[in-house]
């Protein structure tokens, strides 16, 4: 019986993997310019890390996490997101005592048991950034600007929505007002949101149920309940984003799907992805490090879904690149092997057809690989010490008398 991938996971093979690499390289190049350093985190963690950080009442914890017990009886979860692991590493390695502020980025697979759909599998890939130790609204604006730059560098059209969800001082007053309003509409809420009223009413604002969305349209607006500190912070973020020429709109109903957020939250969206339109999102989480056992430390970050970005990258004609060595006869093949090695030692992408097929089949292979040049080496070329050189972009073929000239032409 043929064995295939498990539902909800997929192989990313060429040419799709080339899009993946383009996204990763663009992300890395952009964040490096802003001082972010790579952190490599475990794929699975103690389940308590996610119940305490993401939130016990969230869909991720209640419905979507992959859980198992290892042979030592420990309860383990495959990571559903990256921030909690980054915070755990920050605390565990005492980074707060070594650096005034820290900028990390990570790239890797995440796992959530949810209905597979375009751009979201049960194993999916995220690239994310975290900043620890800076409370200034300038860091919020700089992070959002950098996120916008990543998407711009990938030539992706997007819209940006931002909001503030306050802090532990002002949010309780909003929760009270929200519960009072939602309770009067309780019969119109889905069962999940009815349950959320007692535990975490802000989750109702994030519900995708059509009836719940109708109810949410008339709820009190969270920014009307911000304390002076949160209000001033958010106003400064808005002012700085305008200074940095970042286009955005205010969305007072945005709360994000994780419990650890405070103050600024944001989402980058694409109109080309339907209902699952968010491609990059994040915010500030000033309480999380202390809640997980560290010192009180302000923090913020974001993550972007690589598969969703892949859906948005236009299929473009790849530029021809590299040298294909086409050989004929034993002498030609041996000379071709040596020539390939010389070119590669000069950092020139080179392929050679070890099958030594017909002239037609080798040129067909060169075209399929989108090579730019073909170097033809047969017994005649070896005996008379020259190379037949063809440019596949122009179709022009010529005779080149020396290796030095060949390298110069390439």
N, C-alpha and C positions, 0 to 999 in steps of 0.2 A: 504494500500500500504506500502510495506517495505521501510523504510527510510535508506539510505546508506550515506557514507561520500561524501562530495562534491569533484568533480574532482580536483586532485592535492593535496589532503591531505590523510593521511593514519593513521590507528591505528597501534601503535607499540606494539604488544602483545608478550607474551612468545612463543617460546624461543628467538625471535628476540630482545625483550626488554633486555634480558640478555647481548647481544652483546652491546647494547646501554649503559648499565650501566658499562660494562667493559671498554669501551672507555672513558666514563666520569670519572670513578675512576682513570684510568691510567693518563689521562690528569691532573686531580686535584693533584694527588700525585706528578707528575713531576714538575708542576709549583709551588707548595708549597715549594719545595726544593730550588727554586730560588727566594723566597720572594714575590710571587704574592698573593694578597688578593682578595676575591670575591666581586664583585659589582653586585647588582641586579637592572636591568634597566627596564623602562616601555616598554610594547609591542607596544604602539603607541605614536607618537610624533606630534608636529606641523609640517606641511608639509615643512615649510621654512627651518627647520633643514637639511633636506636631499637635497633640491634644492641648498642650499648654500654650502653644504659640498661635497656631492657625485658628483654634477655637473648637471646643467640643460640640457646639451647636451648628457649626458650618456643614454644608453638604459634603465638603472634602473629607472631613473626619467621620461624619455619620454614614456616608454612602459610598465614598469613592476611593478610600485608601486601600492599598494592597497590604494585608496583614498576615503575618505568620509567626509561629513559635519555633525558635531554632532548637537544636539538640540540647542546649543548656537550659531550656525552659524560658529563655528571654523572649519578650514580646517585641517583635521587630516590624517596622513599616518601610516599604519602598517609598522613597521621598516623593511627595506630591508637588513640591515646590522647593526653591533653593534658599530663600531668605533664612528660614529657621536653622538650616544646617550651617550657613555662614555665621549666624549669630552664635550658635553653639561653639564653633571653631574659634571665633573671636574671644569668647569667654574662656574656653578651655586652655588656650595657649597664652592667656594673659596679655593680649595685644594692647589692651587699654593702658597697661603700665609701661609699654615700650614706645608708643607712638602717640603724638597729640591728636592726630586724626588718621584714619585708614580708608583707602579706596581699593576695593576688591572687585574683580569680575569673575564669572564662572560660565562654563558652557557644558551642557550635558543632558542626559535623559531624565525625565520625570515620569511619574506613573499615577494614573487615576483611572478607576474603574467606572467609566461612563460610556454612553452610547457613541461608538465610533462614527465620525463624520468627516467631511472634507476639511483638512487642516487641523484635525484633532484626533489623535489616536490614544489608546490606553497607555502606550509608551510614546511620549512625545519629547521634543527637544526644546530647551530654553537657553537663551543667553541672557545673563542678568548682571546688574551692577549694584553694589552696596557701598554706602558711605557711612562710617562710624565716627562720632566725636564732633560733629559740626551741627549747631542748632540754628545758624544764620539762615534767613530766607533766601540769601544769595546762593546757598548750596542747592536749595530746591530749584531755583530758576536755572542754575548752571546745569543741573542734572537733566532737567526737562529739555533744555536747549540741546544738550548732547544727544539725547534720545531722538530729537527731531532731526539732528544732523545725520545720524545713522540711517534713518529712513530716507532722507534726501539723497544721501550718497548711493542708496540702492535704487533711486529714481522711483520711489513709491509715493503715490498721492495719499494724503491722510488728512484727517481732522483731529484736533486735540480738544478734549474736554477736561476741565479742572474743577475742583471743589475743595472745601475744607470741612472736615467732620469733627473739628474741635478736639478737646482734651478731656481728661478725667474730671476737670473742674466744671466745665460747661456742658458736657454731653449728658449728664444725668437729667438736667432740666429739659433738654430736648427729648430724651427718652420718655419722660413723663408726659409731655405734650403729645408725642407720637402715639404712645399707648392709648391715651384718652381718645384720640381721633380714630385710631384703627379699631378700637373696641366697639365703637359705634357702627363700624362697617364689617364686623367680624364675620357675619354670615356670608359675605361676598369674597372672603379670602379662601385660598386653597388650604388643605389640611396642614401642610408644612408651615404655612405662615401663621395659622392659628396657634400652632405649637411654639412658633418663634416669639409670639407676643409676650410670653412669660420669661423666656430665656434671653433672646437677643432681638428686639423689635426692629433694629436697623437692617437686619437681613431681609425684612419684607420689602424694603426699597430696592433690593437687588434681585427680587423674584422675577422670573421670566413668564409666569402664568398671566394670561391675558386679563382675567378679572382682577388679579392683584395689581396689575399695571394701571387699570382704571381707578382703583381705590387710591393708589399712590399719587395720582395727579393732583389730588386736593389736600395732601397732608401738609403740616407745617414745614417751613423751609429751615433746614439746619443752620444756615448762615445767619438767620435772625436770632439765634440763641448763643452765638459765640461769645466767649468772654473777651475782655479787652485785649489780652495777650494774643489769643488766637486770631482775633479780628485784625490786629495790627500786623501780625505775621503774614496773614493771607493777603492783605492789601499790599504789603511790600513785595510779595511774590508776584502779584499781578503787575505791579509797577515795573519790576525788573524784567519780566517776560516781554512787556511792551518795549522796554529799552533794548532788549536783545532781538527785537523784531520777530518774536514767536507768535504766530497767530493761534488764537484759542477761543473757546466759548465756555461760559460758566454753566455747569450742570449741577443744580442744588440737590438733585436726587441721587447722585453718584456716591456710593459708600464703599465700593470694592467688596470682594467676596471673602476677605480674611479679617479676623478680629483684631489683629495687632496694629492696624493703621491708626494714626492720629494726625490731626491738622491736614496738611496738603495731600490730596489724592488726585491722580490724573489717569486718563486713558487716551491712547492714540487709536483711532479707528479708521477702517477702510470701508467705503460704500460698496466695494466690489465683492464682499464676503457674505452678504446676506445677514441673517440674525446674529451669527457669531462674528461680529465685526471688529472686535478688539484685537489688535495685533501687538501692542506693547502697553504695559500699564504698571503703575507703582504708586509710591507715596512715602510719607514720613511715618516712622514707628518708634517714637521717642521712649516708649515704656518697655519695649520688648526685652532689651538686654537685662534690665533690672528684674523683670518678671521671670527670666530664665536663670537667675542666680548671679548675674554680674553686677557691676556698679551702674549707677544711673548714668546713661549715656545716650545722647540724641543720635538718631540714625535715620536713613532714608535709602530708597533704592527702587529698582524696577526690573521687570523681566519681559522678554519678548519671545513670542512663539515662532520658532524657526519654520515649522511646516506651514503656518499661515502666511508668513512672508514669502515662502516659496511659491505659493499660489498666485502671488501678486507680481512676481518678477516676469516681465515680458520675455517670451521666447525670442531671442535675438540671434542673428546669424553670427556664429562664432568666427572670429578672425582666423585665417589660416596661420599655422604656426608649426615650426619644427622642420626637421630634415628626415626624409625617408630614403634609406639606402637600398637600392634595387640591384641584386647581384645575379650573375649568370656564370656557371662553371665553377669548378673547385678553386681555381686561383682567384676568381672574382669574389667568391664567398669569403675566403680567408682575408683578402685585402679589405673587403667590406667590414668584417669584424674589427680589424685594426683601426679603420677610419672612424667607425662608430665610437670606439673608445676614445680616440683623440678628440672628437667633437664634444663628447660628453664631459671630458676633462676640462673643456673650455666653457662649460655650462650651457651647451647648446642641446636642446631637446632633440633626440635622435632615435629613430626606430629602424630596425632592419628586419626584412622578411626571411626568416630562417627556413621557410618552406621552399624557397627558390622556385616559385611557380612560374607561369608564363609571363611574358612582358605585359600582356593585357591584364592579367589577374593581379600582378604586383602594383600596377598603376591604379587599379580599382581599389585596392587596399589603401593606398596612399590618399586617395580622394575620400574614402570613407573615414579615415583618421583625420581629415582636414589638414593635411600637411601642406606646408608652403613650398618646399623644394624637394626635388628628387635627384639623388646622385646615383648615376648608373655606372656600375663597375662590372665589366665582363672580362673575359680573357684578353680581348683586344686592348681594352683600357689598361690592363695590368702590363701587358707586353710593351705597349708604346708609352706607358707612363703619362696618362692623362685621365681626366674625369669627364663623363658626359653629365651635364648639369641642366636641369629643367625647372623653370618656375611655373608652378601650377596656377598661379594667379593670372599670369599673362600667356602661358602656353609656349613661351619662348625656350628653345633648347640650344645650348652652346657647348663648346669644348673648352675646358679649363686645364691649363698645363701643369699646375703645381698645387700641392696641399695648402700652401700659404695663401695662394690666390683664392682657392676654394673657401677657406675660412674667412677671408676678407669679404668675399661676395655674400656669404651667409650672414 
